[in-house]
Amino acid sequence: MTRFWPLIFSWSRSASGIFSHFLSDHNGENWPWSSALHAASTFEEDQKTNRRKRLSPHRDSFRDYTIMQYENRLRLHAHPTKIFRYFATIKMKNKSGKWELYMTPNDFLRSIQPGLTQPENLGLDKFHILDEQAAKKWIPEVKDDSIFLKIEDRGLLTYSDYVLLTILLSIPERNVRIGFKLFDLNGDGDVTIDELDTVFMAMTQGEVSMMNSHLKSHFFGHRLNKTLSIEEFLEFLHALHIEIHTEQFQNLLKESSSVISELDFAKVVLGLRKSRSERREILKRVKNKFGKMDRGITLEEFLAFFRFVQDVSIMDNALAFYYFTGADISPKTMRHIAYVVSGVKLSQHLTDVIFCIFDRNNDNIIQRKEFTDMRRQWMHPIPLRKNPELLSKMCIVCKCTWKMLSTWELGKPHPRYLPLW
């Protein structure tokens, strides 16, 4: 019988509070207990408010962490249309008078860099809506020599621009040279807009065309009658990589500092694909080794690393016979092949940090799988539409059902007990 007392007491207190509130509204002077009950309820509300205030920092940190993890999964697994709709913050009318979404340069950087969260009150299908006057007064938050201003006068990117730039960030320079030779039908060393559009249409399976992008006028002129040489295209890619990675470096800088910590560098290098346990283990290893050092990673080392990993797959093919002998990669070997293949000079400190991140056995040797992971961890996948298979759908349904079983059991009332309301 004692197990019913908490339930009876809770119900009676709620009923008394409702009754007192009703009488106090209509005939408060005839109900002497209304003020006491109101004071008690006010005291309980104050206690709950204070409890919420005490827990708010933890709840805020948990909320921020949950949102960050969701956005990281979104960057990795979602279709590019959803990624664009989530990170784009501008909605205004285009030249034809139709409403269209646009990305700012900061939006584009957030869409590809793990850990950068979307601003408050902006997310999926939530934008800043600009009318004609606001669109004319729009001032981009980029430098005057930014590559985004060369693509479009206001630095705004359409969906086609976003997809094409994401693809360009993922293509090694060696593959670009080979592609120009394959699709140069005339053999003059230059490509036309139709030839380049054929390449992008094949890579995206018809998702995106050059004709819908601002890149067409940047590469081929406003009349689209120019040709694009390999030198001009590589110069554009080089400027794009430098600006993107420089902005990433600037976002990681602390106040009054010119270098980033090895721990922040490791977080960027690990990218999106490592599991939570693996990331925790790697970051702990980096913190234990470099946490007390004041050396840090400079901008030149940061750019050199991403220039190096851009050609990791080509280096892996060049080292095929080297791997057949059973040999692994030492720090000296890595610096040598980076200079031979990519022309990049890796510093001794940068090499030590790379080995600390990818060397799981702490034997100062990187195996072939760990070597190829350096490119796979940070490179952005080519956006393709992925339809989940039947088995994957069944696994998702079973997993969600299993997680909801405990909630159903706790929320289900006992058949012998009837609710009091």
C-alpha distance (Angstrom), angle and dihedral (degrees) to the residues before:
residue distance angle dihedral
M1 . . .
T2 3.80 . .
R3 3.77 91.3 .
F4 3.83 89.3 68.5
W5 3.81 95.1 55.9
P6 3.85 97.0 82.2
L7 3.79 90.9 49.2
I8 3.83 93.2 46.4
F9 3.80 92.4 46.6
S10 3.80 92.3 49.1
W11 3.80 91.8 49.0
S12 3.80 94.2 46.7
R13 3.80 92.4 49.0
S14 3.80 91.4 50.3
A15 3.82 91.6 47.1
S16 3.81 91.7 48.3
G17 3.78 91.2 49.5
I18 3.81 92.3 50.6
F19 3.82 91.0 45.8
S20 3.79 93.0 48.4
H21 3.77 92.0 47.7
F22 3.79 90.4 51.2
L23 3.82 93.2 50.2
S24 3.77 94.3 42.9
D25 3.79 90.1 56.8
H26 3.79 93.8 50.0
N27 3.80 106.7 26.5
G28 3.77 109.8 0.3
E29 3.81 96.2 165.1
N30 3.83 91.7 63.3
W31 3.82 93.8 56.0
P32 3.81 111.7 67.3
W33 3.81 95.0 179.1
S34 3.79 96.6 58.8
S35 3.80 94.9 86.5
A36 3.80 92.1 48.4
L37 3.79 93.1 48.8
H38 3.78 90.5 45.0
A39 3.80 90.5 51.8
A40 3.80 90.5 49.0
S41 3.79 92.1 49.9
T42 3.81 90.4 46.8
F43 3.79 89.9 51.4
E44 3.81 90.5 51.2
E45 3.80 91.2 48.6
D46 3.80 90.3 50.4
Q47 3.78 89.8 50.6
K48 3.80 90.9 50.9
T49 3.80 90.6 47.1
N50 3.80 91.9 50.5
R51 3.79 89.9 46.9
R52 3.79 90.2 52.2
K53 3.79 90.2 48.6
R54 3.77 91.2 51.4
L55 3.80 92.1 49.4
S56 3.79 96.8 40.5
P57 3.84 96.9 93.0
H58 3.79 91.2 52.9
R59 3.77 92.3 43.9
D60 3.78 91.2 48.1
S61 3.79 92.0 50.3
F62 3.80 91.2 47.5
R63 3.80 90.2 47.7
D64 3.80 92.4 49.8
Y65 3.80 91.5 47.5
T66 3.82 91.9 49.1
I67 3.80 91.9 49.8
M68 3.79 91.3 47.5
Q69 3.81 92.0 51.5
Y70 3.80 90.8 47.8
E71 3.80 91.3 51.7
N72 3.80 91.4 48.1
R73 3.81 90.6 53.1
L74 3.79 88.5 46.3
R75 3.81 91.5 54.6
L76 3.78 91.5 50.0
H77 3.81 105.7 38.7
A78 3.82 109.6 18.7
H79 3.77 124.9 95.6
P80 3.82 112.9 -100.8
T81 3.81 91.6 -113.4
K82 3.81 90.5 62.0
I83 3.80 91.9 43.5
F84 3.79 89.7 51.9
R85 3.81 93.1 47.4
Y86 3.80 90.6 49.4
F87 3.81 99.9 48.0
A88 3.83 99.9 32.3
T89 3.81 110.8 99.2
I90 3.82 104.6 179.7
K91 3.79 127.5 77.6
M92 3.78 120.5 177.7
K93 3.78 141.7 133.5
N94 3.78 120.2 -76.4
K95 3.80 126.9 -143.4
S96 3.80 91.9 -78.5
G97 3.82 91.6 54.6
K98 3.82 96.6 -108.1
W99 3.79 123.8 127.7
E100 3.80 112.7 -106.6
L101 3.80 137.1 174.7
Y102 3.78 121.7 -117.5
M103 3.78 135.5 -170.6
T104 3.77 123.6 -141.1
P105 3.83 118.4 -143.7
N106 3.82 88.9 -101.9
D107 3.81 90.0 51.6
F108 3.79 90.2 52.8
L109 3.79 91.3 49.9
R110 3.82 91.2 50.5
S111 3.79 90.6 50.1
I112 3.81 93.1 59.9
Q113 3.82 104.9 30.0
P114 3.82 117.7 79.2
G115 3.79 116.7 -130.2
L116 3.81 98.3 27.5
T117 3.79 106.2 118.1
Q118 3.77 126.7 -150.3
P119 3.85 116.0 -106.9
E120 3.78 119.3 -96.6
N121 3.81 117.6 -81.2
L122 3.80 90.0 15.7
G123 3.77 121.4 99.6
L124 3.77 140.4 98.5
D125 3.81 108.3 10.1
K126 3.84 91.7 -12.2
F127 3.80 114.9 118.5
H128 3.79 147.3 153.5
I129 3.80 103.9 -98.5
L130 3.81 112.2 -146.5
D131 3.78 123.5 -164.8
E132 3.80 123.0 -153.2
Q133 3.80 94.8 -84.0
A134 3.81 93.8 46.5
A135 3.80 90.6 46.6
K136 3.81 90.9 54.7
K137 3.82 91.0 50.6
W138 3.80 93.6 47.0
I139 3.82 111.1 128.2
P140 3.83 117.4 -168.7
E141 3.80 118.1 -132.3
V142 3.80 95.2 -129.6
K143 3.77 136.6 99.8
D144 3.78 121.1 -86.6
D145 3.81 92.3 -110.2
S146 3.81 94.6 47.9
I147 3.79 118.0 141.0
F148 3.81 89.1 -132.2
L149 3.81 91.5 62.9
K150 3.79 88.8 54.0
I151 3.80 90.1 54.2
E152 3.82 94.1 47.3
D153 3.80 130.1 2.9
R154 3.82 94.0 -122.3
G155 3.81 96.0 35.8
L156 3.82 92.9 -115.6
L157 3.80 119.5 145.2
T158 3.79 128.2 -151.0
Y159 3.78 124.3 -148.4
S160 3.80 91.1 -93.6
D161 3.81 90.4 51.1
Y162 3.80 90.6 51.2
V163 3.81 94.1 51.3
L164 3.80 95.1 44.4
L165 3.81 93.7 47.9
T166 3.80 90.1 48.8
I167 3.79 89.5 53.3
L168 3.79 92.8 47.1
L169 3.80 90.9 53.3
S170 3.81 89.2 56.7
I171 3.82 100.3 50.2
P172 3.83 119.4 92.7
E173 3.78 117.8 -133.0
R174 3.80 92.5 -116.8
N175 3.81 90.9 57.1
V176 3.80 90.3 49.5
R177 3.79 91.2 56.1
I178 3.79 91.8 48.5
G179 3.81 91.4 47.3
F180 3.80 92.5 52.5
K181 3.79 90.5 53.0
L182 3.81 92.9 47.9
F183 3.80 96.7 48.6
D184 3.78 96.9 37.4
L185 3.80 95.0 103.4
N186 3.80 94.7 175.1
G187 3.79 94.9 49.4
D188 3.82 93.6 -132.8
G189 3.81 94.5 119.7
D190 3.82 94.2 -110.7
V191 3.80 132.0 94.2
T192 3.78 130.8 -144.7
I193 3.78 126.6 -137.6
D194 3.81 91.1 -100.7
E195 3.80 92.1 54.3
L196 3.81 93.6 47.5
D197 3.79 91.4 44.2
T198 3.81 89.0 54.6
V199 3.81 89.5 56.4
F200 3.81 94.8 50.8
M201 3.79 93.2 43.3
A202 3.80 89.4 54.2
M203 3.82 93.3 46.6
T204 3.82 94.1 49.5
Q205 3.82 95.7 37.5
G206 3.79 91.2 -119.8
E207 3.82 95.2 -48.3
V208 3.81 97.1 119.1
S209 3.78 135.2 24.3
M210 3.79 131.2 -163.7
M211 3.80 88.5 -129.0
N212 3.82 90.8 70.7
S213 3.79 95.0 48.3
H214 3.79 133.8 85.8
L215 3.80 87.7 -133.0
K216 3.79 90.7 78.8
S217 3.81 93.5 69.1
H218 3.80 91.6 42.2
F219 3.81 93.1 53.1
F220 3.81 102.1 32.2
G221 3.81 105.7 22.2
H222 3.79 130.3 -109.0
R223 3.81 92.0 -69.2
L224 3.83 92.0 45.6
N225 3.80 90.8 -131.3
K226 3.80 98.6 119.0
T227 3.79 128.8 92.2
L228 3.78 127.4 -129.8
S229 3.79 121.4 -129.1
I230 3.78 125.3 -152.0
E231 3.82 91.0 -116.3
E232 3.81 92.9 55.0
F233 3.78 92.1 46.8
L234 3.81 93.5 49.1
E235 3.80 90.4 47.2
F236 3.80 89.2 54.8
L237 3.83 91.5 48.3
H238 3.79 91.2 48.7
A239 3.82 92.2 51.3
L240 3.82 90.9 46.1
H241 3.81 93.1 51.9
I242 3.79 93.3 46.6
E243 3.81 94.1 49.7
I244 3.81 95.0 45.0
H245 3.80 95.1 47.5
T246 3.80 92.6 41.4
E247 3.81 89.7 55.2
Q248 3.81 89.4 48.2
F249 3.79 89.0 52.5
Q250 3.81 92.4 48.1
N251 3.81 91.2 51.9
L252 3.80 90.1 55.4
L253 3.80 95.5 49.2
K254 3.77 118.7 109.7
E255 3.79 122.0 -141.6
S256 3.81 115.8 -68.3
S257 3.80 92.9 2.2
S258 3.79 132.8 119.1
V259 3.81 97.4 -166.1
I260 3.79 134.8 53.3
S261 3.77 124.5 -131.9
E262 3.77 121.9 -100.3
L263 3.81 88.5 -118.3
D264 3.82 93.1 57.6
F265 3.78 89.5 45.9
A266 3.80 90.2 52.9
K267 3.82 91.2 51.5
V268 3.80 90.8 55.6
V269 3.79 93.8 44.2
L270 3.80 93.4 50.8
G271 3.78 89.5 57.2
L272 3.80 118.6 177.0
R273 3.77 108.7 -44.2
K274 3.79 104.8 72.8
S275 3.78 118.9 95.7
R276 3.79 120.2 -115.8
S277 3.80 94.0 -106.0
E278 3.80 92.8 48.8
R279 3.78 92.0 48.2
R280 3.81 91.4 49.5
E281 3.80 91.3 50.5
I282 3.81 93.9 47.7
L283 3.80 94.8 45.5
K284 3.79 90.5 48.6
R285 3.79 89.6 52.4
V286 3.80 91.8 50.2
K287 3.80 92.7 46.2
N288 3.80 93.2 50.5
K289 3.80 92.4 50.9
F290 3.81 102.3 38.7
G291 3.81 104.0 17.4
K292 3.81 94.8 99.3
M293 3.80 95.0 42.4
D294 3.80 122.7 96.7
R295 3.80 95.4 -157.2
G296 3.82 101.4 99.4
I297 3.81 129.1 170.2
T298 3.80 119.6 -69.0
L299 3.80 126.1 -145.3
E300 3.81 91.5 -107.2
E301 3.81 90.8 54.3
F302 3.81 90.8 45.6
L303 3.81 92.3 53.5
A304 3.81 92.0 42.5
F305 3.79 91.9 55.4
F306 3.81 94.8 52.3
R307 3.78 90.7 44.8
F308 3.80 87.1 52.3
V309 3.81 97.8 48.9
Q310 3.79 90.6 47.6
D311 3.82 87.5 74.0
V312 3.81 98.4 36.5
S313 3.81 93.4 111.3
I314 3.82 90.5 52.7
M315 3.80 90.3 48.1
D316 3.78 89.0 51.0
N317 3.80 90.5 56.0
A318 3.80 91.1 47.0
L319 3.81 90.6 52.1
A320 3.81 94.9 49.2
F321 3.81 93.9 109.8
Y322 3.79 89.4 42.4
Y323 3.80 89.3 58.4
F324 3.80 92.7 46.8
T325 3.79 89.0 67.8
G326 3.80 89.5 59.1
A327 3.81 94.8 -112.3
D328 3.79 122.8 142.1
I329 3.80 132.4 -152.4
S330 3.79 121.2 -86.7
P331 3.83 124.7 -169.3
K332 3.79 91.4 -100.6
T333 3.81 91.6 50.4
M334 3.81 91.8 49.4
R335 3.79 93.2 52.5
H336 3.80 90.2 47.8
I337 3.81 97.1 50.7
A338 3.82 91.3 43.0
Y339 3.79 89.9 57.8
V340 3.81 95.1 42.4
V341 3.81 98.4 46.2
S342 3.83 103.3 30.0
G343 3.78 103.4 16.5
V344 3.82 90.0 -123.5
K345 3.79 122.2 140.7
L346 3.82 110.8 -146.6
S347 3.79 114.9 -158.5
Q348 3.78 122.0 -128.8
H349 3.81 92.6 -112.3
L350 3.80 93.2 48.8
T351 3.79 90.1 50.3
D352 3.80 90.8 51.4
V353 3.81 90.9 52.2
I354 3.82 91.6 48.3
F355 3.79 91.4 51.5
C356 3.79 91.3 46.9
I357 3.82 89.4 54.7
F358 3.81 100.3 44.5
D359 3.81 102.6 26.1
R360 3.79 102.3 93.1
N361 3.80 96.4 176.0
N362 3.82 96.0 48.0
D363 3.81 89.6 -130.3
N364 3.83 93.9 126.4
I365 3.81 89.7 -114.2
I366 3.80 127.8 106.8
Q367 3.78 116.8 -148.4
R368 3.79 123.9 -143.2
K369 3.82 95.2 -98.4
E370 3.79 91.8 49.6
F371 3.80 89.7 47.8
T372 3.81 94.3 53.8
D373 3.83 90.5 44.8
M374 3.80 88.9 68.4
R375 3.79 90.4 71.9
R376 3.80 96.6 36.9
Q377 3.82 94.0 52.3
W378 3.77 98.4 64.1
M379 3.80 107.9 18.3
H380 3.78 114.3 106.4
P381 3.80 114.7 -121.4
I382 3.78 118.8 -116.6
P383 3.81 104.6 -101.0
L384 3.78 109.6 -109.3
R385 3.76 129.7 157.4
K386 3.81 108.7 -104.3
N387 3.78 119.6 -164.1
P388 3.82 113.4 -162.6
E389 3.78 115.4 -121.3
L390 3.79 124.1 -119.1
L391 3.80 92.7 -103.0
S392 3.80 91.1 51.7
K393 3.80 90.9 50.8
M394 3.81 91.3 50.6
C395 3.81 90.9 49.4
I396 3.81 90.6 51.1
V397 3.81 92.0 50.5
C398 3.82 92.6 47.9
K399 3.80 92.2 47.9
C400 3.81 93.0 50.4
T401 3.81 91.3 46.1
W402 3.80 91.7 51.0
K403 3.80 91.6 51.0
M404 3.80 91.9 49.4
L405 3.81 95.7 49.8
S406 3.80 93.9 81.7
T407 3.81 91.2 48.7
W408 3.77 91.9 50.6
E409 3.81 92.1 49.7
L410 3.80 93.0 49.7
G411 3.77 94.8 44.2
K412 3.79 95.6 45.5
P413 3.87 111.9 97.6
H414 3.76 119.6 -129.7
P415 3.85 112.3 -100.2
R416 3.84 92.0 -126.9
Y417 3.81 93.9 53.2
L418 3.77 120.6 71.7
P419 3.80 121.8 -161.9
L420 3.79 115.7 -103.5
W421 3.79 95.6 -137.2
